[in-house]
Amino acid sequence: MKKKIVSIVVLIITVAAACVLAGCTMESKLTVTDKGNGTFDCVYEEVKHDFVVCLPENSKNAPLVIILPGAGDSAENCMNTIEFHKDANLLGYGVCYVTGSINGKAGRNSKSWNYGRTVNDYDDIGFLKELIAFLADKYSFDEDRVFCAGFSNGGFMNHRLALEAQDTFKACVSVAGALCKNLWDKRAEKNDFGFMQIVGEIDEAVPKNLDGSATYALDPAIEDVIDYYVSSNGLEKKSEETIGNGSTFIKYGKDGDEDSIWTILVKDGRHAWPNEELNGFSTNKLVLDFFGSWK
């Protein structure tokens, strides 16, 4: 009888160890298929995603950046378009580009992120948390230094992550994204996160007081959102300068605290990830400067 009990215990330990080596836990809802060359397919609660991992020379205890593409875009195409990993890997960051999902029930007919507009939608926050746990286990990333950046629909999702996943992400970046009304209506009085907002002066997808587009928009003006982020984090304006071809760069902070908010209003910018040749500054390098300001 004692031998039988020992055999069962050994079997359980073996299965648990195999699960850990595979990059999951016994309770994980995430299953991952390694396709080789840093590309993966995965399923979380029956929802399919794929992702691409770009590693620095040494990933042990390295910070990790999650990149969320816009609606309809893929991880691979986003990687080839913005090439964020090229600068990030050289600075020791791991980068993971992640494709959103299709959810016909919520009217999402293209791959996108549940940024809070629809209540009965997929649990994208839960998915990203389990993905990070998988990546940390597989590549030994530092789970205390996880960042996120996203464009358009992925930028909208970063607003949600900043408000609802402060335990996971040290700081978030939204490029051409906004905060949806559902989250705005239930906003907390106090927060503890870092955030960077990059938006074009004539970006038609982001409501602004600047051009009056917020007057008829469902979502709040991005200026009001930033004011809320600054005040709820207990920050104040630290600097303002002109960069590139006339864009306005503002930093908010607090003495003795790493919590900070950075904003860039792109001169004549449309709904796009700013281009260095066109706009006169490198979005990738500024985002990495922002992440680098966090110890």
C-alpha positions as CSV (number, residue, x, y, z in Angstrom):
1,M,0.0,0.0,0.0
2,K,2.9,2.4,0.9
3,K,4.6,1.6,-2.4
4,K,1.4,2.4,-4.3
5,I,1.0,5.8,-2.5
6,V,4.7,6.6,-3.3
7,S,4.1,5.7,-7.0
8,I,1.1,8.0,-7.2
9,V,3.0,10.9,-5.6
10,V,5.9,10.4,-8.0
11,L,3.4,10.4,-10.9
12,I,1.8,13.7,-9.7
13,I,5.2,15.3,-9.3
14,T,6.3,14.1,-12.8
15,V,3.2,15.5,-14.4
16,A,3.5,18.8,-12.6
17,A,7.2,19.1,-13.6
18,A,6.4,18.3,-17.2
19,C,3.7,21.0,-17.1
20,V,6.2,23.6,-15.7
21,L,8.7,22.6,-18.4
22,A,6.0,23.1,-21.0
23,G,5.4,26.6,-19.8
24,C,2.1,26.3,-17.9
25,T,0.7,25.5,-14.5
26,M,-1.7,22.8,-13.4
27,E,-4.5,25.5,-13.3
28,S,-3.5,27.2,-16.5
29,K,-6.3,27.9,-19.0
30,L,-3.7,28.6,-21.7
31,T,-2.4,26.0,-24.2
32,V,0.5,26.9,-26.4
33,T,1.9,25.4,-29.6
34,D,5.5,26.2,-30.5
35,K,5.7,26.6,-34.3
36,G,9.4,27.3,-34.2
37,N,11.5,30.5,-34.9
38,G,9.8,32.3,-32.1
39,T,6.3,31.9,-33.4
40,F,3.5,30.4,-31.4
41,D,-0.2,29.5,-31.6
42,C,-2.3,29.5,-28.4
43,V,-5.8,29.0,-27.1
44,Y,-7.2,30.6,-23.9
45,E,-10.7,29.6,-22.9
46,E,-11.4,28.4,-26.4
47,V,-10.3,31.7,-27.9
48,K,-7.4,31.5,-30.4
49,H,-4.4,33.8,-30.6
50,D,-0.9,33.7,-32.0
51,F,2.2,35.5,-31.0
52,V,5.8,36.2,-31.9
53,V,8.7,36.4,-29.4
54,C,11.9,38.4,-30.2
55,L,14.6,37.8,-27.6
56,P,17.5,39.9,-26.4
57,E,21.0,38.3,-26.1
58,N,20.2,37.2,-22.6
59,S,16.5,36.9,-21.5
60,K,17.2,35.8,-17.9
61,N,15.7,38.5,-15.6
62,A,15.2,40.8,-18.7
63,P,12.2,43.2,-18.8
64,L,9.4,42.2,-21.2
65,V,7.4,44.4,-23.6
66,I,4.0,43.1,-24.9
67,I,2.9,44.7,-28.2
68,L,-0.8,44.8,-29.2
69,P,-1.6,45.5,-32.8
70,G,-4.6,47.3,-34.1
71,A,-7.9,45.7,-35.2
72,G,-7.4,43.4,-38.2
73,D,-3.7,43.4,-37.8
74,S,-1.5,40.4,-36.9
75,A,1.5,40.0,-34.6
76,E,3.8,39.2,-37.5
77,N,2.7,42.1,-39.6
78,C,2.9,44.5,-36.7
79,M,6.4,43.2,-36.0
80,N,7.5,43.8,-39.6
81,T,5.8,47.2,-39.7
82,I,7.0,49.0,-36.6
83,E,10.1,46.8,-35.9
84,F,10.0,47.7,-32.2
85,H,12.1,44.7,-31.2
86,K,15.2,45.9,-33.2
87,D,15.8,48.8,-30.7
88,A,14.4,46.9,-27.7
89,N,16.4,43.8,-28.0
90,L,19.6,45.8,-28.2
91,L,18.7,47.4,-24.9
92,G,18.0,44.0,-23.3
93,Y,14.2,43.9,-23.5
94,G,12.3,40.9,-24.6
95,V,9.4,41.7,-27.0
96,C,6.2,39.7,-27.7
97,Y,3.8,40.8,-30.4
98,V,0.4,39.3,-29.9
99,T,-2.6,39.0,-32.3
100,G,-6.0,39.8,-31.0
101,S,-9.1,37.5,-31.4
102,I,-12.3,37.3,-33.3
103,N,-15.5,37.4,-31.3
104,G,-18.7,37.2,-33.4
105,K,-20.9,37.3,-30.3
106,A,-19.6,40.8,-29.4
107,G,-19.7,42.0,-33.0
108,R,-15.9,41.7,-33.4
109,N,-15.5,40.3,-36.9
110,S,-11.8,41.1,-37.2
111,K,-9.0,40.2,-34.9
112,S,-9.1,42.8,-32.1
113,W,-8.9,43.4,-28.3
114,N,-11.7,43.7,-25.7
115,Y,-10.9,47.2,-24.5
116,G,-14.0,47.5,-22.4
117,R,-16.7,48.6,-24.8
118,T,-18.7,45.4,-24.6
119,V,-19.3,43.8,-21.3
120,N,-20.0,40.2,-22.5
121,D,-16.7,39.8,-24.3
122,Y,-13.6,37.6,-24.1
123,D,-11.3,37.8,-21.1
124,D,-8.3,39.4,-22.8
125,I,-6.9,40.7,-19.5
126,G,-6.9,37.1,-18.1
127,F,-5.3,35.9,-21.4
128,L,-2.5,38.4,-21.3
129,K,-1.7,37.6,-17.7
130,E,-1.4,33.9,-18.4
131,L,0.6,34.6,-21.5
132,I,3.1,36.7,-19.4
133,A,3.3,33.8,-16.9
134,F,4.1,31.4,-19.7
135,L,6.8,33.7,-21.2
136,A,8.4,34.3,-17.8
137,D,8.6,30.6,-17.2
138,K,9.9,29.7,-20.6
139,Y,12.4,32.6,-21.0
140,S,13.0,33.7,-17.4
141,F,11.8,37.2,-17.9
142,D,11.4,39.5,-14.9
143,E,7.7,39.5,-14.0
144,D,8.2,42.7,-12.0
145,R,9.2,44.6,-15.2
146,V,6.5,43.9,-17.7
147,F,5.4,46.7,-20.0
148,C,2.8,47.0,-22.7
149,A,2.3,49.2,-25.8
150,G,-0.4,49.1,-28.5
151,F,-1.6,50.9,-31.6
152,S,-5.2,51.9,-32.4
153,N,-7.4,49.1,-31.0
154,G,-4.3,47.9,-29.2
155,G,-3.9,51.4,-27.8
156,F,-7.5,51.4,-26.6
157,M,-6.6,48.1,-24.8
158,N,-3.6,49.7,-23.1
159,H,-5.9,52.2,-21.4
160,R,-7.9,49.3,-20.0
161,L,-4.7,47.5,-18.9
162,A,-3.5,50.7,-17.1
163,L,-6.7,50.9,-15.1
164,E,-7.5,47.2,-14.5
165,A,-4.1,45.4,-14.6
166,Q,-1.9,47.6,-12.5
167,D,-0.7,44.4,-10.7
168,T,0.8,43.1,-13.9
169,F,2.0,46.0,-16.0
170,K,4.5,48.5,-14.7
171,A,3.6,51.0,-17.4
172,C,1.5,51.2,-20.6
173,V,1.7,53.1,-23.9
174,S,-1.2,54.0,-26.1
175,V,-0.4,55.1,-29.7
176,A,-3.6,56.4,-31.4
177,G,-5.8,54.9,-28.7
178,A,-8.5,56.3,-26.3
179,L,-10.3,55.3,-23.2
180,C,-13.8,54.0,-23.7
181,K,-16.9,55.4,-21.9
182,N,-17.6,52.3,-19.9
183,L,-14.3,52.5,-18.1
184,W,-14.4,56.3,-17.8
185,D,-17.8,56.1,-16.1
186,K,-16.5,53.7,-13.4
187,R,-13.0,55.3,-13.0
188,A,-11.4,55.1,-9.6
189,E,-10.4,58.2,-7.5
190,K,-6.8,57.1,-7.2
191,N,-4.4,55.1,-9.4
192,D,-0.9,53.8,-9.3
193,F,0.5,53.4,-12.9
194,G,2.7,54.9,-15.5
195,F,1.2,55.8,-18.9
196,M,2.4,57.3,-22.2
197,Q,-0.1,58.7,-24.7
198,I,0.9,59.4,-28.3
199,V,-1.8,60.9,-30.5
200,G,-2.0,62.9,-33.8
201,E,-3.5,66.4,-33.9
202,I,-5.9,65.2,-36.6
203,D,-6.4,61.6,-35.5
204,E,-10.1,60.9,-36.4
205,A,-10.3,57.9,-34.0
206,V,-9.4,59.7,-30.8
207,P,-11.9,62.3,-29.4
208,K,-10.2,65.6,-28.6
209,N,-11.1,69.0,-27.2
210,L,-8.4,70.4,-29.4
211,D,-10.5,70.0,-32.6
212,G,-13.9,69.7,-31.1
213,S,-14.3,66.1,-32.0
214,A,-15.1,65.1,-28.4
215,T,-18.3,67.2,-28.5
216,Y,-20.1,64.5,-30.5
217,A,-18.1,61.4,-29.4
218,L,-19.2,58.7,-27.1
219,D,-15.8,58.4,-25.4
220,P,-14.2,61.2,-23.3
221,A,-11.7,63.6,-24.8
222,I,-8.2,62.4,-24.5
223,E,-7.1,65.6,-22.8
224,D,-9.7,64.9,-20.0
225,V,-8.4,61.4,-19.7
226,I,-4.8,62.5,-19.3
227,D,-5.9,65.1,-16.8
228,Y,-7.6,62.4,-14.8
229,Y,-4.5,60.1,-15.0
230,V,-2.3,62.9,-13.8
231,S,-4.5,63.9,-10.9
232,S,-5.4,60.3,-9.8
233,N,-1.7,59.4,-9.7
234,G,-0.9,62.6,-7.7
235,L,1.4,64.0,-10.4
236,E,2.2,67.5,-11.7
237,K,3.6,68.9,-14.9
238,K,7.4,68.7,-15.0
239,S,8.4,69.7,-18.5
240,E,7.1,70.7,-22.0
241,E,9.1,70.8,-25.2
242,T,8.8,70.7,-28.9
243,I,10.3,67.7,-30.7
244,G,10.6,66.6,-34.2
245,N,8.6,68.6,-36.7
246,G,6.7,70.6,-34.2
247,S,5.2,67.9,-31.9
248,T,4.5,68.7,-28.3
249,F,6.1,66.5,-25.6
250,I,4.9,66.9,-22.0
251,K,6.1,65.0,-18.9
252,Y,4.2,64.7,-15.6
253,G,5.7,63.3,-12.4
254,K,6.3,63.6,-8.7
255,D,9.5,64.1,-6.9
256,G,10.9,60.9,-5.4
257,D,8.4,58.7,-7.3
258,E,8.8,56.8,-10.5
259,D,5.1,57.1,-11.4
260,S,4.9,59.3,-14.5
261,I,2.7,60.3,-17.4
262,W,4.2,61.3,-20.8
263,T,2.2,62.7,-23.7
264,I,3.1,63.5,-27.3
265,L,0.7,65.5,-29.5
266,V,2.0,64.8,-33.0
267,K,1.9,67.9,-35.2
268,D,-0.4,67.2,-38.2
269,G,-0.5,63.6,-37.1
270,R,-3.2,61.2,-38.3
271,H,-4.2,57.8,-37.0
272,A,-0.8,56.2,-37.3
273,W,2.3,55.0,-35.5
274,P,4.5,58.1,-36.0
275,N,7.2,57.7,-38.5
276,E,10.7,59.2,-37.9
277,E,11.2,60.3,-41.5
278,L,7.7,62.0,-41.6
279,N,7.4,63.3,-38.0
280,G,11.0,63.9,-37.0
281,F,11.2,61.6,-34.0
282,S,11.5,57.9,-33.3
283,T,8.4,56.5,-31.6
284,N,10.2,53.3,-30.7
285,K,13.1,55.1,-29.0
286,L,10.9,57.4,-27.1
287,V,8.7,54.5,-25.9
288,L,11.9,52.7,-24.8
289,D,13.1,55.9,-23.0
290,F,9.8,55.9,-21.2
291,F,10.1,52.3,-20.1
292,G,13.8,52.9,-19.2
293,S,12.7,55.7,-16.8
294,W,11.1,52.9,-14.6
295,K,13.6,51.2,-12.3
